């Protein structure tokens, strides 16, 4: 697979080569008189993304916008480095994510809890972005790339509270970050991306419905690339989310002491094809990026929050 490919007129998908692996995590350069980079990749990918932008002819003043779908480190880790490389670029992030760019301490601490050793070996951390470089986006914010081209932010919580998709009105391309799930080359079906601490089923489904209403010509995942059919992919994403949450509900109903381990085991047997039916390298890539354990932990936390809401108790933190 080539490292950079046009996925729509004026939209180039850049392989950030996360962990040295191809087709795992993308960034997108949207061309125009005032070009935008959507998703920076992890901090460990900085040099790869920098090289692509240089080879595409972008000088230090060549990038007007750096847009983040959300501040998870595989999508945004390189933002501080690239903001320094491109001093005239404005960094666009959902308003609830902005403070994490100014001071990434809490974000990195929380990532360390989720990723463990992978934090430094795979993702790297994040340099801060000066406050005055940041545009905190609300739903519907449009940025101007010149020549009549605009990108519109589509607030889409569920995977994270501060998630937004990015719509290119010209081509009908919707860059959806992690909100639709993960589908790597060779992966048999879409897998939801539902990590702790934010995952929320109702918000996720609401975001998917919002996407459907936009009637995008193309839905593009950061992990990895355009779905073969936008409408069918969005429908599959919703159905898959419900199936994963329902299975976790069943596990906890049948054995009330069941925890993340038991839910993960159930996911493994229900949703991961047995060895022999699934290429081991593909299984390993899915686990590395979007493992069943992380998803089990995210859904378990969501179910606990929902139970405590239903019991009228104090909200879980
Ligand atoms: Zn994410």
Boltz pocket constraint, residues with backbone or C-beta under 6 A from the ligand:
constraints:
  - pocket:
      binder: B
      contacts: [[A, 70], [A, 72], [A, 75], [A, 159], [A, 160], [A, 178]]
      max_distance: 6.0
